Amino acid sequence: MTIPNTQAARRGILGALRAAAPAQALPRPDLTPYWSGPYGRGCIGERPDPATLVAGFEAAARGWRADVLHASANDWPQALRAALDARGCRRIALGSASELSAQLDAPESALADLETWRFDTPLEQCKPQLFDAIDAGITSAQAGIADTGTLLLIPGPGEPRSLSLVPPVHVAVLPVNRLFAGLPAAMRALQPEDNMPTNLLLVTGPSKTSDIQQTLAFGAHGPKELVIVLVHDHTPSVQGSPA
């Protein structure tokens, strides 16, 4: 079979890169100066109380036009439902193995009367439903960055990244004890290099662009709205960090 030119070129490029790769892994650089900067608080020494980071995180997130809601470990599903109702969202997408499932799958769940679709099929087979029929995607967040109001998501087979990129509304649930002063502290706690994910997403506000006539438009490349549900007394914390 003749390989199309584009595929042959791709294989040639990747083959050259593999041939040029070093035989041994490169040593890790010294990141101490990076960790010890003003936004690395918690990398070296005691981590700040996450509760003291809430106000800064919320102010920064709202500055990027995200909506921030506050809830407890018991009532966050109700807060999530209220956000969906306020936006007229009736068709919801969830990951097939989300950490939120325990409280969202129960028969008496706050989402029980909504049309809930599980993202458990290959993307190519469910594009029409995901792109045309879903009102909101719901995901967990692995960390929040207080200085920029940014969410850090680690998608995977159980919670694909399309949930936060395709539906017009993205709702993310973030325990307060996953808040960090800055990106260095979050990365030090998560240590993604130990189990490198396919994707690691930084989400700062809803999708936006000013490519056309320098006019800021929302939703051009993803969700028009971002809703963050901050859970205040949630006990599980980021792996490798204190609760």
C-alpha positions in Angstrom: 0.0 0.0 0.0 1.3 3.5 -0.9 1.6 5.8 2.1 0.2 9.3 1.4 2.8 12.0 1.3 1.6 13.6 4.5 2.0 10.4 6.4 5.3 9.7 4.9 6.6 13.1 5.9 5.2 12.7 9.4 7.0 9.4 9.8 10.2 10.9 8.5 10.1 13.8 10.9 9.3 11.6 13.9 12.0 9.1 12.9 14.6 11.8 12.7 13.6 13.1 16.2 13.8 9.6 17.7 17.2 9.0 16.1 18.5 12.2 17.5 17.2 11.6 21.0 19.8 11.2 23.8 20.5 7.6 24.9 20.0 8.5 28.5 17.4 10.8 30.1 18.6 14.3 30.6 19.1 15.3 34.3 16.4 17.3 35.9 17.3 21.0 36.3 17.6 22.6 39.7 14.2 24.3 40.2 14.9 25.7 43.7 15.0 29.4 42.5 11.6 28.8 40.7 10.1 27.2 43.8 11.4 29.9 46.2 9.9 32.8 44.2 6.8 34.8 45.5 4.3 32.4 43.9 6.1 29.2 45.1 5.0 29.6 48.7 4.6 26.1 50.0 7.2 24.5 47.7 9.9 25.0 50.3 8.8 25.2 53.9 5.3 25.2 55.3 2.4 25.5 52.8 0.1 28.4 53.4 -3.4 27.6 54.8 -5.5 27.2 51.6 -8.3 29.1 53.2 -6.2 32.2 53.2 -6.0 31.9 49.4 -9.7 31.9 48.7 -10.2 35.6 48.4 -7.3 36.1 46.0 -8.3 33.2 43.9 -11.9 34.3 43.6 -11.0 37.9 42.7 -8.6 36.8 40.0 -11.1 34.2 38.6 -13.9 36.8 38.5 -11.5 39.2 36.8 -11.4 36.7 33.9 -15.2 36.5 33.9 -15.5 33.1 35.7 -18.4 32.7 38.1 -17.3 31.5 41.5 -19.8 29.7 43.9 -19.2 28.6 47.5 -20.5 25.4 48.9 -19.8 22.7 51.5 -18.9 19.0 51.0 -22.6 18.2 51.6 -24.3 20.8 49.4 -22.0 21.4 46.5 -24.2 19.3 44.1 -27.1 21.6 44.9 -24.9 24.6 44.2 -23.9 23.0 40.9 -27.5 22.4 40.0 -28.5 26.0 40.8 -25.7 27.2 38.4 -27.0 24.9 35.7 -30.6 26.0 36.2 -29.6 29.6 36.0 -28.1 29.0 32.6 -30.9 26.8 31.3 -28.6 23.7 31.1 -30.7 20.5 30.9 -28.3 18.1 29.0 -25.1 17.4 31.0 -21.9 15.5 30.2 -19.8 13.8 32.8 -16.7 11.6 32.7 -17.2 7.8 32.9 -15.0 7.6 36.0 -15.1 11.1 37.6 -14.3 11.6 41.2 -17.6 13.5 41.4 -19.6 10.4 40.5 -20.2 9.3 44.1 -22.4 12.3 44.8 -23.8 12.9 41.3 -24.9 9.3 40.5 -27.2 8.6 43.4 -31.0 8.3 42.6 -31.7 11.3 44.8 -28.8 13.4 43.3 -29.4 17.0 42.5 -29.0 16.1 38.8 -31.4 13.2 38.9 -34.0 14.8 36.6 -31.5 16.1 34.1 -30.5 14.4 30.9 -27.0 13.1 31.9 -24.7 11.6 29.4 -21.5 9.7 30.3 -18.5 10.3 28.1 -17.6 6.6 27.7 -17.2 6.2 24.0 -14.5 7.2 21.5 -14.7 10.8 20.5 -15.2 10.0 16.8 -18.4 8.1 17.7 -20.0 10.7 19.9 -19.1 14.0 18.2 -22.6 14.9 17.1 -24.0 14.5 20.6 -21.1 16.2 22.3 -20.9 19.2 19.9 -24.6 19.6 19.2 -26.6 18.3 22.1 -24.7 18.9 25.4 -25.3 22.2 27.3 -22.7 21.8 30.0 -19.6 19.7 30.8 -18.8 19.0 34.5 -15.3 18.2 35.6 -13.2 18.0 38.8 -10.1 20.3 39.2 -6.8 19.0 40.6 -5.6 22.4 41.7 -6.4 26.1 41.8 -3.8 28.8 41.3 -4.6 31.8 43.5 -2.4 34.5 41.9 -4.1 34.1 38.5 -7.5 32.5 39.3 -6.5 29.5 37.1 -7.8 25.9 37.3 -5.4 23.0 36.7 -7.0 19.9 35.2 -5.5 16.6 34.5 -7.8 14.9 32.0 -7.7 11.2 31.2 -9.9 8.3 30.0 -12.2 8.7 32.9 -12.7 12.4 32.4 -11.6 13.5 28.9 -10.4 17.0 28.2 -13.3 17.5 25.7 -15.6 17.9 28.7 -13.9 21.2 29.5 -13.3 22.3 25.9 -16.5 21.6 23.9 -19.8 22.3 25.7 -20.8 26.0 25.9 -20.7 25.9 29.7 -17.9 24.3 31.8 -18.6 23.7 35.5 -15.5 22.7 37.6 -15.6 21.5 41.2 -12.6 22.6 43.2 -12.0 21.7 46.9 -10.5 24.7 48.7 -7.7 22.6 50.1 -6.4 22.2 46.5 -5.7 26.0 46.3 -2.0 27.0 45.9 -0.4 30.4 45.9 1.1 30.0 42.5 1.8 27.5 39.7 5.2 26.4 41.2 3.6 25.2 44.4 0.9 23.4 42.6 3.3 21.6 40.3 5.5 20.6 43.2 2.5 19.1 45.0 1.1 17.3 41.9 4.4 16.1 40.6 3.0 15.2 37.1 6.4 14.2 35.9 6.2 11.0 38.0 3.2 9.8 36.0 3.1 12.1 33.0 -0.4 12.7 31.8 -1.3 13.0 28.1 -2.6 16.5 28.8 -2.4 19.0 31.6 -4.8 21.9 31.2 -4.6 25.4 32.7 -8.0 27.1 32.5 -8.2 30.8 33.2 -11.7 32.0 32.6 -14.0 31.1 29.7 -12.7 30.7 26.1 -11.8 34.1 24.6 -10.1 35.6 21.6 -9.4 39.0 20.1 -8.1 37.9 16.8 -10.8 39.7 14.8 -10.4 43.5 14.8 -9.0 43.2 18.3 -12.5 42.8 19.7 -12.7 40.5 22.7 -15.1 37.6 22.0 -16.0 34.8 24.3 -16.7 31.2 23.3 -14.8 31.2 20.0 -12.7 28.2 20.8 -14.5 26.6 23.8 -16.9 27.3 26.6 -18.6 30.7 26.7 -19.0 30.4 30.5 -16.9 28.9 33.3 -18.4 28.2 36.7 -16.2 27.2 39.6 -17.8 25.5 42.6 -15.4 26.0 45.6 -16.0 23.2 48.2 -14.9 24.5 51.6 -14.8 21.5 53.9 -13.8 18.7 51.4 -11.2 16.5 53.0 -9.3 14.8 50.1 -6.4 16.9 49.0 -3.9 16.9 46.1 -1.7 13.9 46.1 1.6 14.8 47.7 0.3 17.9 49.6 -1.0 18.4 53.0 -4.8 18.6 53.5 
